[in-house]
């Protein structure tokens, strides 16, 4: 380990991904083909009036939150409210629909990924993807026009995340797509420095799916008491660059993601740094800005951030209790995690 403690990690998405990759044996965890596109015209619909029916690729978060049945799944996928990034199919049913080869589709509203409507000509079923970069709710109307001049219309509401809720989390983590983990698996041994904690963050509304986009945490700066004072106080020796930001986190079935927070580093170096600096405890915080992200993440991908979800501070207090023991306190979203190094 180098003398520069700034290279040590301060928790967040990176450690969570690494640990979960180990436990699942598969990476990445967020790949999913989703349900099959099994929408068909029934005999009853074929004899009914001309209309368009729809089916989303994925179920809404509410379906998973409520533990829905197979029938609930079918009903849920008929919804007209969808989330940014969702895929949805449209099927013209009923009669009279004339010569299908002459069928024309049109889209009114700027809510779906750009497409050439001409490519849909003569298709009884089409599929569209809601734009991932929307910053406001958008209404889109899809029209199918037959060669006899008959029209069928359907309107879809594309929703953006409006708010987030947070809860301190312990226990089983359903990561979606059949992958699971448990917070109890993330242990720091007695005698070692640090603490780990988990926060479950949920995006609303939950009557749609936001699995088509991601959440990214951007660094808003390293802060400490007196940084901007006159004269300014020097940076705490244990404070370092926020190296775990800029990673795009997948959103799970229930429109949630898990934020792993904490600190874990070599206890001897921590104690020696505090002893040399004579600053005890050492306190500092990161300003964390959360955004919806529609790219792959990484530093320099800020142009692919869309909706700003909010700001929180990730606060640290690291104290030497004696020559062999440290106390670590980490706070984020108002939740506190603490541990002494002489604890299991």
C-alpha positions as CSV (number, residue, x, y, z in Angstrom):
1,X,0.0,0.0,0.0
2,X,1.4,3.4,-0.9
3,X,1.8,6.3,1.4
4,X,-0.9,8.2,-0.5
5,X,-4.0,7.3,1.3
6,X,-5.9,9.2,-1.4
7,X,-5.9,6.0,-3.5
8,X,-8.1,4.2,-1.0
9,X,-11.7,3.7,-1.9
10,X,-14.6,5.4,0.0
11,X,-17.4,3.2,-1.1
12,X,-20.3,3.5,-3.4
13,X,-21.2,1.8,-6.6
14,X,-17.8,0.4,-7.5
15,X,-17.4,-1.8,-4.4
16,X,-21.0,-2.9,-4.7
17,X,-20.4,-4.0,-8.3
18,X,-17.2,-5.8,-7.5
19,X,-18.6,-7.7,-4.5
20,X,-21.8,-8.6,-6.3
21,X,-19.9,-9.9,-9.3
22,X,-18.1,-12.3,-6.9
23,X,-21.2,-13.5,-5.2
24,X,-23.2,-14.0,-8.4
25,X,-20.4,-15.3,-10.6
26,X,-21.8,-13.3,-13.5
27,X,-21.0,-9.8,-14.7
28,X,-22.6,-7.5,-15.7
29,X,-25.7,-8.1,-13.5
30,X,-28.1,-5.8,-15.3
31,X,-28.3,-7.6,-18.6
32,X,-31.9,-8.8,-19.3
33,X,-33.7,-9.8,-22.4
34,X,-37.1,-9.1,-20.6
35,X,-40.3,-11.0,-21.3
36,X,-41.0,-12.3,-24.8
37,X,-43.0,-10.1,-27.1
38,X,-46.0,-12.4,-27.2
39,X,-48.7,-9.9,-28.2
40,X,-51.1,-11.4,-30.7
41,X,-54.6,-10.7,-32.0
42,X,-57.3,-13.0,-30.5
43,X,-60.2,-14.3,-32.5
44,X,-62.5,-12.0,-30.6
45,X,-60.3,-9.0,-31.3
46,X,-60.1,-9.9,-35.0
47,X,-63.9,-9.6,-35.3
48,X,-64.1,-6.4,-33.2
49,X,-63.6,-2.7,-34.1
50,X,-60.4,-1.3,-35.5
51,X,-58.1,-0.4,-32.7
52,X,-54.5,-0.5,-31.5
53,X,-53.4,-2.5,-28.5
54,X,-50.1,-2.2,-26.8
55,X,-47.7,-4.3,-24.7
56,X,-44.6,-3.1,-22.8
57,X,-41.5,-5.3,-22.8
58,X,-41.2,-5.1,-19.0
59,X,-43.5,-5.0,-16.1
60,X,-43.8,-1.9,-13.9
61,X,-42.1,-1.6,-10.5
62,X,-45.6,-1.9,-8.9
63,X,-46.0,-5.4,-10.3
64,X,-42.8,-6.5,-8.4
65,X,-43.5,-4.5,-5.3
66,X,-47.0,-6.1,-5.0
67,X,-45.8,-9.6,-5.9
68,X,-48.2,-9.9,-8.9
69,X,-49.5,-13.0,-10.5
70,X,-49.1,-14.2,-14.1
71,X,-52.5,-12.5,-14.8
72,X,-51.3,-9.4,-13.2
73,X,-48.2,-9.4,-15.4
74,X,-50.4,-9.6,-18.5
75,X,-52.6,-6.7,-17.3
76,X,-49.6,-4.6,-16.2
77,X,-48.0,-4.8,-19.6
78,X,-51.1,-3.3,-21.2
79,X,-50.5,0.0,-19.4
80,X,-50.4,3.3,-21.2
81,X,-48.0,4.9,-18.8
82,X,-44.3,3.9,-19.5
83,X,-41.0,5.1,-18.1
84,X,-38.1,6.8,-20.0
85,X,-36.1,4.1,-21.8
86,X,-39.0,1.5,-21.9
87,X,-39.8,-0.5,-25.0
88,X,-43.4,-0.9,-26.1
89,X,-45.0,-2.7,-29.0
90,X,-48.2,-1.7,-30.8
91,X,-50.5,-4.1,-32.8
92,X,-53.4,-3.1,-35.1
93,X,-56.4,-5.3,-34.4
94,X,-60.0,-5.5,-35.6
95,X,-61.6,-4.5,-38.8
96,X,-61.9,-3.1,-41.4
97,X,-58.1,-2.8,-41.8
98,X,-57.9,-3.1,-45.6
99,X,-54.7,-4.2,-47.3
100,X,-52.1,-4.5,-44.6
101,X,-49.3,-3.9,-47.2
102,X,-50.7,-0.3,-47.5
103,X,-51.0,0.4,-43.7
104,X,-49.3,3.6,-42.6
105,X,-48.2,4.5,-39.1
106,X,-47.6,8.0,-37.8
107,X,-46.2,9.2,-34.4
108,X,-47.2,12.6,-32.9
109,X,-45.0,13.8,-30.1
110,X,-41.3,13.8,-29.4
111,X,-41.1,11.0,-26.8
112,X,-39.8,8.0,-28.7
113,X,-36.3,7.3,-30.2
114,X,-36.2,8.8,-33.7
115,X,-37.4,6.3,-36.4
116,X,-38.3,6.3,-40.0
117,X,-42.1,5.9,-40.2
118,X,-41.7,4.6,-43.8
119,X,-40.0,1.5,-42.4
120,X,-43.3,0.7,-40.6
121,X,-45.4,0.8,-43.7
122,X,-47.2,-2.5,-44.3
123,X,-46.5,-3.7,-40.7
124,X,-49.4,-4.8,-38.5
125,X,-47.1,-4.6,-35.4
126,X,-44.4,-2.1,-34.6
127,X,-42.1,-1.6,-31.6
128,X,-40.8,1.7,-30.2
129,X,-38.3,2.8,-27.5
130,X,-39.0,5.7,-25.2
131,X,-36.3,8.3,-25.3
132,X,-33.8,7.9,-22.4
133,X,-32.9,11.6,-22.4
134,X,-36.3,13.1,-21.7
135,X,-36.4,15.7,-19.0
136,X,-40.2,16.1,-18.7
137,X,-43.3,13.9,-19.0
138,X,-44.3,13.5,-22.6
139,X,-47.5,12.4,-24.3
140,X,-47.3,10.6,-27.7
141,X,-50.1,9.6,-30.0
142,X,-49.6,6.7,-32.4
143,X,-52.0,6.4,-35.4
144,X,-52.5,3.6,-37.9
145,X,-54.2,4.5,-41.1
146,X,-55.6,1.9,-43.6
147,X,-55.7,2.2,-47.3
148,X,-59.4,2.8,-46.9
149,X,-58.8,5.9,-44.9
150,X,-59.8,4.3,-41.6
151,X,-57.8,5.3,-38.5
152,X,-57.0,3.9,-35.1
153,X,-55.2,5.8,-32.4
154,X,-53.6,5.2,-29.1
155,X,-52.0,7.6,-26.7
156,X,-49.0,6.8,-24.4
157,X,-47.7,8.8,-21.5
158,X,-43.9,8.7,-21.0
159,X,-43.0,9.4,-17.4
160,X,-39.7,10.7,-15.9
161,X,-38.5,10.0,-12.3
162,X,-40.1,12.7,-10.1
163,X,-38.6,11.9,-6.6
164,X,-36.6,9.4,-4.7
165,X,-37.1,7.8,-1.3
166,X,-34.3,6.3,0.9
167,X,-34.1,3.7,3.6
168,X,-31.3,2.1,5.6
169,X,-31.2,-1.4,4.4
170,X,-30.1,-4.7,6.0
171,X,-30.8,-8.2,4.7
172,X,-31.6,-9.8,1.4
173,X,-31.1,-7.8,-1.8
174,X,-33.1,-8.7,-4.9
175,X,-31.0,-7.3,-7.7
176,X,-33.5,-8.4,-10.4
177,X,-32.9,-10.8,-13.3
178,X,-32.5,-13.7,-10.9
179,X,-29.5,-12.3,-8.9
180,X,-29.4,-11.9,-5.2
181,X,-27.0,-10.9,-2.4
182,X,-27.2,-10.3,1.3
183,X,-25.7,-7.4,3.3
184,X,-24.5,-9.9,5.9
185,X,-22.0,-11.1,3.4
186,X,-20.1,-7.8,3.6
187,X,-18.2,-8.2,6.8
188,X,-15.1,-6.4,8.2
189,X,-13.1,-8.7,10.6
190,X,-12.4,-7.8,14.2
191,X,-9.3,-5.8,14.5
192,X,-9.7,-4.2,11.0
193,X,-10.6,-0.6,10.4
194,X,-13.8,0.6,8.8
195,X,-17.6,0.1,8.4
196,X,-19.9,-0.8,5.5
197,X,-23.6,0.1,5.2
198,X,-26.3,-0.1,2.6
199,X,-29.1,2.3,1.5
200,X,-31.9,1.3,-0.7
201,X,-33.0,4.2,-3.0
202,X,-36.3,4.0,-4.9
203,X,-37.4,6.1,-7.9
204,X,-41.0,7.2,-8.3
205,X,-43.5,6.9,-9.9
206,X,-43.5,3.1,-9.6
207,X,-46.4,2.4,-12.0
208,X,-43.7,2.4,-14.8
209,X,-40.3,0.8,-15.2
210,X,-37.1,2.8,-15.2
211,X,-34.8,-0.2,-15.9
212,X,-34.1,1.4,-19.3
213,X,-31.9,4.1,-17.7
214,X,-29.3,4.2,-15.0
215,X,-28.4,6.4,-12.0
216,X,-25.0,8.1,-11.7
217,X,-23.4,9.8,-8.8
218,X,-21.3,12.9,-9.7
219,X,-18.7,14.4,-7.4
220,X,-19.6,17.8,-6.1
221,X,-16.4,18.3,-4.3
222,X,-14.4,17.4,-1.1
223,X,-15.3,19.5,1.9
224,X,-14.2,20.0,5.5
225,X,-14.7,22.5,8.2
226,X,-12.7,25.6,7.7
227,X,-11.8,24.8,4.0
228,X,-13.1,28.2,3.0
229,X,-12.1,30.0,6.1
230,X,-9.6,32.9,6.6
231,X,-7.0,31.5,6.7
232,X,-8.3,28.2,5.3
233,X,-7.7,25.1,7.3
234,X,-5.6,22.4,5.5
235,X,-7.2,19.3,4.1
236,X,-7.5,16.4,6.6
237,X,-4.8,13.9,6.0
238,X,-7.3,11.0,5.6
239,X,-9.5,12.8,3.2
240,X,-9.0,11.9,-0.5
241,X,-10.4,12.1,-4.0
242,X,-13.9,10.7,-4.4
243,X,-12.7,7.9,-6.6
244,X,-16.0,5.8,-6.7
245,X,-18.2,8.4,-8.4
246,X,-19.0,8.5,-12.1
247,X,-20.2,4.9,-12.3
248,X,-23.6,4.3,-13.8
249,X,-25.7,2.1,-11.5
250,X,-28.4,-0.2,-13.0
251,X,-32.0,0.3,-11.8
252,X,-33.7,-2.9,-10.6
253,X,-37.2,-4.3,-11.1
254,X,-38.7,-2.3,-8.2
255,X,-37.2,1.0,-9.6
256,X,-34.5,0.8,-6.9
257,X,-30.8,0.6,-6.6
258,X,-28.5,-0.1,-3.6
259,X,-25.9,2.4,-2.5
260,X,-23.0,0.9,-0.5
261,X,-21.3,3.4,1.7
262,X,-18.4,3.1,4.1
263,X,-14.6,3.1,4.6
264,X,-12.2,0.2,4.8
265,X,-8.4,0.6,4.8
266,X,-5.3,-0.5,6.5
267,X,-5.7,0.2,10.3
268,X,-2.0,0.7,10.9
269,X,-1.7,3.4,8.2
270,X,-4.9,5.1,9.5
271,X,-3.5,5.2,13.1
272,X,-0.1,6.3,12.0
273,X,-1.6,9.1,9.8
274,X,-3.7,10.4,12.7
275,X,-0.7,10.2,15.1
276,X,1.6,12.1,12.7
277,X,-1.0,14.8,11.9
278,X,-2.2,15.3,15.5
279,X,-5.7,15.8,14.1
280,X,-8.1,13.5,15.9
281,X,-10.9,12.8,14.8
282,X,-10.5,13.5,11.1
283,X,-13.8,14.8,9.6
284,X,-14.7,15.6,6.0
285,X,-17.4,15.0,3.5
286,X,-18.1,14.5,-0.2
287,X,-20.9,16.4,-2.0
288,X,-22.8,13.8,-4.1
289,X,-25.0,14.8,-7.0
290,X,-27.3,12.2,-8.4
291,X,-28.6,12.1,-12.0
292,X,-30.5,9.9,-14.4
293,X,-27.9,8.7,-16.9
294,X,-28.5,7.2,-20.4
295,X,-25.0,6.2,-21.3
296,X,-22.3,3.9,-20.0
297,X,-21.1,6.2,-17.3
298,X,-17.5,7.2,-16.6
299,X,-15.7,10.5,-16.2
300,X,-16.4,12.8,-19.1
301,X,-19.9,11.3,-19.8
302,X,-21.7,14.2,-18.2
303,X,-23.5,15.1,-21.4
304,X,-25.4,11.9,-21.1
305,X,-26.8,12.9,-17.7
306,X,-30.5,14.0,-17.9
307,X,-32.7,14.4,-14.8
308,X,-31.1,15.8,-11.6
309,X,-32.4,13.7,-8.7
310,X,-30.8,15.6,-5.8
311,X,-27.7,16.2,-3.7
312,X,-26.6,14.7,-0.4
313,X,-23.4,14.8,1.6
314,X,-21.4,11.6,2.4
315,X,-19.8,12.5,5.7
316,X,-16.8,10.8,7.4
317,X,-15.5,10.9,10.9
318,X,-12.4,8.7,11.6
319,X,-11.0,8.7,15.1
320,X,-8.2,6.9,16.9
321,X,-9.6,5.7,20.3
322,X,-6.3,4.4,21.4
323,X,-3.0,3.1,19.8
324,X,-4.8,0.1,18.3
325,X,-8.4,1.0,17.9
326,X,-10.3,3.2,15.4
327,X,-13.9,4.4,15.3
328,X,-15.4,5.0,11.9
329,X,-18.7,6.9,11.4
330,X,-20.1,7.4,7.9
331,X,-23.4,9.3,7.1
332,X,-25.3,9.5,3.8
333,X,-28.9,10.5,3.0
334,X,-29.3,11.2,6.8
335,X,-28.4,7.6,7.7
336,X,-25.5,6.8,10.0
337,X,-23.3,3.7,10.0
338,X,-20.6,3.4,12.7
339,X,-18.2,0.7,14.0
340,X,-15.2,0.4,16.2
341,X,-12.3,-1.7,14.9
342,X,-12.4,-4.0,18.0
343,X,-15.9,-5.1,17.2
344,X,-16.9,-8.1,15.1
